[in-house]
Amino acid sequence: MKSICYRNTFLFVFVLLFSALDGKAQDRQFATTYQSNVLGKGQRDLEIWTTYKNSGDGKLALLNRLEFEFGLGKRLQASLYLNQSAMRIVEHSTQVPNLTNSFSVSTELKYNVLTLGSSPVGIALYAEGNVSVEGYGWESKLIMDWRSRHHLVATNLVVERELKLPISPNAGNSSETKLEGVVGYMYLFSPSFGIGLEGTTERELSLHDSKGESASEFVVGPSLYLARGTSFVIFHTYKSIGRREGVGVFSSRDIFVRLLIGVRL
């Protein structure tokens, strides 16, 4: 599984880098922290994400996401996501790996309430829905950011809800609710190069057949932003530095690596 993940990641990244050599992209500097700006009416972007997660206890995940963004008006932007994930879990009792693949579709709306530049602080509202054969979910964000010549700060307040359908007639439903606070800081040496930090504090509540388990986590790590022309590449990684969890709660966020490339169509 690990060699497959590495090989797929290499091929995926090669295709992304090749596709990003020309084109124009949305002005974005962070990998996990959202900003308040939106595309203008009629503008279209393509963003391609690849994410690797390793919990350090036999659980690995590789996630790929293809995002199409559309500017619908002066303040409104819509997106369509195609998501694919591969997961490897090694059971401690048998040491036999269990491999799974899943696919889902997501759609997003982002509304710019205050525009950064004409206002000292940018503010946007965000909503996303997700559906797959395993279940469905939704996510909402309050986005705020501030920028000077060399400094960019953004913060997101996030509520996420996911419901997984039973895989057999005798199995019960399970659900998960997440509350997150996300903060990103970027020092921009130039409009095409920046280095910064992104951090997330998260609180999870998982329910299965009315039995609840909770977990909390804080993660932080560096981000790198590069632009060639008006295309961009963003790299972000972190390792969990603090986690408290209930029995049986699984999170693969101990080690995290994400590469994101954007191209204007």
N, C-alpha and C positions, 0 to 999 in steps of 0.2 A: 504493500500500500504506500509506504513512504517513497519508494523509488518511482512508483506510478505518479504520486503527487508531485515529486520533483520534476519528472519528465513532462508532465502536463503543464506545470507551472512555467517551465522553460519555454515550451512551444507557445504557450499562451502569451507570455511576455514578449517573445520575439515577434509574434504577429502584431501585438499592440504597438511596439516600438516602430515597426515598419509602417503601420497605418498612420502613425502620428507624425511622420516626417513633414507632411504638408497639411495645410488647413488652418482654420481659425477656431479658437475655443473660448468658452466662457471664462470670465475672470474669476478664478477660484484658487485658493491657496491651501486649504485644509483637506485631510483625508477622511476624518470622522466628524468634524465640527462644521455645521452648516452656516452659511452666510446669508444675509438678507437680500442680496441683489437677485434680480430675475432677468431672464432674456427679454429683449424687445420683441414687439409683435412681428411674427413671421420668421424670427430666427430659430434655428434648429441646431442642437448639439448632440453629439454622441459621446458617452462616457463609458469606459470599460474598466471594471474593477476586478482584481483578483486578491483574495484574502486567505492567509494560512493561519490556522489556530492549533495550538498544542497545549493540552492541559497538564502534561508531564506525568500522567498516570495511565498511559495507554490509550488516550483519546486524542485523535487527530482529525482535523477537518480542513477541507479545501473548498472555498466558495468562489464562484464566478458570477459576475453580474454585468449584464449589458443594459445600458440606460439610454433611452431616447428622450431628449428634452425639447419642449416646444414653447415659444413665447406666444401667449394668447392675447395679450394686450399690454397696456402701459405698466400694469402692476401684477399681472397674473401669469404664472408659468405652470405647465403640466408636464408630467413625465410618465413613461412606460418602462417597466423593468422586466427583463427575463432573467430568472435566477436559477442557478444550478449548484448543488452542493454534494460533496462526497465525504463520507465520514467513516473512520476506522476506530472501532472500540475493541480492546482486548480485555476479555473477562479474566479477573484475577484467579478465579477458581479453576478454569480450564486452560488459560493462556491461549485460547483460540480466538483469532481476530474475527470480528463481525463487520462486514462491509455493507454500507448502504448508500444509495444515491437518491436524490430528490430534486424535483423541479417545481417552480412556482412562478406566478405572474403578479406583479405589483403595479399600482398606479398611484401617482402623487399629484397634489396641488400645492403650490406655494404662492401666497399673496403678500406683496410688499406693502406694509402699512406706512412706514416712514423710509424714505430713500436716503441712504448714506451719502453725504455731500451737501444736499439741500437741507439736511437735518444733522445735528451733531451725532446722533445715534441712529443706526438703521434697525428697523424692526420688521419682522415678517412672521406670518402664521403658516404652519405646514401641516398637511394631513396626508397619510398614506394608507392604502388598503392592500392586503395580500391574500391570495387564494392559491391552494394547492390540493392535491388528492388527500393529503394528510390533515388538512384543516384550513383555517383562515385566521386573519388577525388584522389589527389596525394600529396606527402609530400617529401621534400628534406632537408637534413641537412649537414652542415659543422661541424665536430666534432673535438675538440682538447682537450688534457688532459696532465697533468704533475703529476709526482709522486716521492716522496721521501720515506724514511723508514716508517714514520708515517702520512704523509700528502698526500692527493689526491685531485687534482683540475681538474674539467672538465667543458667545455663550449660548447654549441651548438648554431649555428645560423640556424634558421628554417624558411622555406617558405612552407605554406600549402594552398591548393586550393580544394574546394568542390563545386560540382554542384548537386542540388536537382532537380529531374524531376517533372513535374506537376502531381498532384494527380487526376486531372480531365481535360477534354478537354478544359475547359475555364480558367484553372489556368495557370499562367506563370511560367517560370523557375526562380529559385533563386540560388544564388551562394554566397560563402563566401571565403575570402582570409585572411589568418593570417600570420603575421610576428612576430617571437618570438626570444627572447634571453634567453637562459637557462644557469644557472651556478650552479654547485654543489661543495661543499667542504666536505671532510670526514677526520676526525682524526681517524686513525687506531691504536687502543690500541694493537692489535695483528692481524695476518692475518685473524682471524675469528670473529673479533668484531670491529665495528666502529660506531661513532656517528658524524653526520654532519648536514649541512643545504643545502637545494635546493631552488632556487628562479627562477621565470620566469617573464619577462616583455613581454607583448603581445599587439599587435595592430590588430584589426579586421576591415574588411570592408565587409558589407553584401549588396547584391543587390537583389531586387525583382522587376521585370518588369521595369528595368532601374532606379529604385529609390534606392539611396544609403544611408546607415546608418553606422556609425563607432563607435568603442569603444576601449578603452585601459585599461589595468589592470596590476598591479604589485602584485605578491604573493610571500611569502616566508614561509618556515616552516622546522621543524626538520626531520631528517631521521635516521633510525636505521638499521644497517647491522649486521646479525648474520649468522654464518656458522657452520654446524655440519658435520664433515668430510669435504667433498667437495661439499655438498649441501648448499644452502643459502636461507635465508628469509630476505626480506627487507620491512620495514614499513616506510611510509611517510605520513605526514599530513600537511595541511596549511589552513590558513584563509586569504582571500583577505584583503590587507591593503591599497589599493588605486585603485580606478576605476573611469573612466569617460566614459560615453556612450551616444549614441544618442537615440532618442525615439524609443521604440519597440525592441531594441536589447536585446536578452536573453542570459545570461551566467549563468551556474549553478556551477561556480567555487568559490563561496564565502567560502564554507567549503568543504574540499577535504580530503579523506582518501584513501590510496592505500596500498594493501598488495601484494607482489610479491614473488613467490617461484620458484626456478630453480633446475632442476635435470638433470644430464647427463644420456642419454639412453645407 
